[in-house]
Amino acid sequence: MTVTTATVEAIIRDEIQCAQDDRPTPKAGWEPQVDSLVMVSIALRVEEEFGVKLPESVMPPGGFDDESLCVSVFAQHVIKLLGVPQKQPEGEKVS
């Protein structure tokens, strides 16, 4: 399997959805979109899927208020740990 940012993000989004579907009661409006239980679930899935160990710093206390931010933060850490080369934005020179 070729690992891309899109692949990592899809797995993270899938785990968020699975974890939220398993929740016995709906979340209150004041709770973060991605709470600590969901973050742990994401970390375990990512570590199992890709064989990496995420640092605790990936998971901020209280969770993420925005699902997209959560996906981005986790994906960036996974991609960095795997050493997947990032595409340079067009027009940007590589030094």
C-alpha positions as a Markdown table, in Angstrom:
| # | Residue | x | y | z |
|---|---|---|---|---|
| 1 | Met | 0.0 | 0.0 | 0.0 |
| 2 | Thr | 1.3 | 3.4 | -1.0 |
| 3 | Val | 1.0 | 5.8 | 1.9 |
| 4 | Thr | -0.2 | 9.3 | 0.9 |
| 5 | Thr | -1.6 | 12.2 | 2.9 |
| 6 | Ala | -5.0 | 11.4 | 1.5 |
| 7 | Thr | -4.8 | 7.7 | 2.7 |
| 8 | Val | -3.8 | 8.8 | 6.2 |
| 9 | Glu | -6.5 | 11.4 | 6.3 |
| 10 | Ala | -9.2 | 8.9 | 5.1 |
| 11 | Ile | -8.2 | 6.4 | 7.9 |
| 12 | Ile | -8.3 | 9.2 | 10.5 |
| 13 | Arg | -11.8 | 10.4 | 9.3 |
| 14 | Asp | -13.0 | 6.8 | 9.3 |
| 15 | Glu | -11.9 | 6.3 | 12.9 |
| 16 | Ile | -13.5 | 9.5 | 14.0 |
| 17 | Gln | -16.8 | 8.4 | 12.4 |
| 18 | Cys | -16.6 | 4.9 | 13.9 |
| 19 | Ala | -15.8 | 6.2 | 17.4 |
| 20 | Gln | -18.6 | 8.7 | 17.2 |
| 21 | Asp | -21.0 | 6.0 | 16.0 |
| 22 | Asp | -20.1 | 3.8 | 19.0 |
| 23 | Arg | -20.9 | 6.6 | 21.4 |
| 24 | Pro | -24.0 | 5.5 | 23.5 |
| 25 | Thr | -25.4 | 9.0 | 23.9 |
| 26 | Pro | -25.2 | 12.1 | 21.7 |
| 27 | Lys | -22.7 | 14.7 | 22.7 |
| 28 | Ala | -23.7 | 18.0 | 24.3 |
| 29 | Gly | -23.2 | 21.1 | 22.2 |
| 30 | Trp | -20.5 | 22.4 | 24.4 |
| 31 | Glu | -18.3 | 19.3 | 24.0 |
| 32 | Pro | -15.4 | 19.3 | 21.5 |
| 33 | Gln | -16.1 | 17.7 | 18.1 |
| 34 | Val | -13.2 | 15.3 | 18.8 |
| 35 | Asp | -12.8 | 14.5 | 22.5 |
| 36 | Ser | -10.1 | 12.7 | 24.3 |
| 37 | Leu | -11.7 | 9.2 | 23.9 |
| 38 | Val | -11.9 | 9.7 | 20.2 |
| 39 | Met | -8.3 | 11.0 | 20.0 |
| 40 | Val | -7.1 | 7.9 | 21.8 |
| 41 | Ser | -9.1 | 5.7 | 19.4 |
| 42 | Ile | -7.5 | 7.6 | 16.4 |
| 43 | Ala | -4.0 | 7.2 | 17.9 |
| 44 | Leu | -4.4 | 3.5 | 18.4 |
| 45 | Arg | -5.8 | 2.9 | 14.9 |
| 46 | Val | -3.0 | 5.0 | 13.3 |
| 47 | Glu | -0.3 | 3.3 | 15.3 |
| 48 | Glu | -1.7 | -0.1 | 14.3 |
| 49 | Glu | -2.2 | 0.7 | 10.6 |
| 50 | Phe | 1.2 | 2.4 | 10.1 |
| 51 | Gly | 3.4 | 1.0 | 12.8 |
| 52 | Val | 4.3 | 4.4 | 14.2 |
| 53 | Lys | 4.2 | 5.7 | 17.8 |
| 54 | Leu | 2.6 | 9.1 | 18.1 |
| 55 | Pro | 3.8 | 11.5 | 20.8 |
| 56 | Glu | 1.2 | 12.6 | 23.4 |
| 57 | Ser | 1.7 | 16.1 | 22.2 |
| 58 | Val | -0.5 | 15.3 | 19.2 |
| 59 | Met | -3.5 | 15.1 | 21.6 |
| 60 | Pro | -4.3 | 18.5 | 23.2 |
| 61 | Pro | -6.0 | 18.5 | 26.5 |
| 62 | Gly | -9.8 | 18.8 | 26.0 |
| 63 | Gly | -9.7 | 17.6 | 22.4 |
| 64 | Phe | -10.3 | 19.4 | 19.1 |
| 65 | Asp | -13.2 | 21.8 | 18.5 |
| 66 | Asp | -12.8 | 21.2 | 14.8 |
| 67 | Glu | -12.7 | 17.8 | 13.1 |
| 68 | Ser | -10.7 | 19.1 | 10.1 |
| 69 | Leu | -8.0 | 20.5 | 12.4 |
| 70 | Cys | -7.8 | 17.2 | 14.2 |
| 71 | Val | -7.4 | 15.3 | 10.9 |
| 72 | Ser | -4.7 | 17.7 | 9.8 |
| 73 | Val | -2.7 | 17.6 | 13.0 |
| 74 | Phe | -2.8 | 13.8 | 13.2 |
| 75 | Ala | -2.0 | 13.3 | 9.5 |
| 76 | Gln | 1.0 | 15.7 | 9.6 |
| 77 | His | 2.5 | 13.8 | 12.5 |
| 78 | Val | 2.0 | 10.4 | 10.8 |
| 79 | Ile | 3.4 | 11.6 | 7.5 |
| 80 | Lys | 6.4 | 13.1 | 9.2 |
| 81 | Leu | 7.0 | 9.9 | 11.2 |
| 82 | Leu | 6.7 | 7.8 | 8.1 |
| 83 | Gly | 9.1 | 10.1 | 6.1 |
| 84 | Val | 6.6 | 10.5 | 3.2 |
| 85 | Pro | 7.9 | 13.2 | 0.9 |
| 86 | Gln | 5.6 | 16.2 | 0.7 |
| 87 | Lys | 4.7 | 17.8 | -2.6 |
| 88 | Gln | 6.1 | 21.3 | -2.9 |
| 89 | Pro | 3.4 | 24.0 | -3.7 |
| 90 | Glu | 3.6 | 25.1 | -7.3 |
| 91 | Gly | 5.9 | 28.0 | -7.9 |
| 92 | Glu | 7.9 | 27.3 | -4.8 |
| 93 | Lys | 11.6 | 26.5 | -5.4 |
| 94 | Val | 13.3 | 23.7 | -3.6 |
| 95 | Ser | 16.7 | 24.8 | -2.1 |
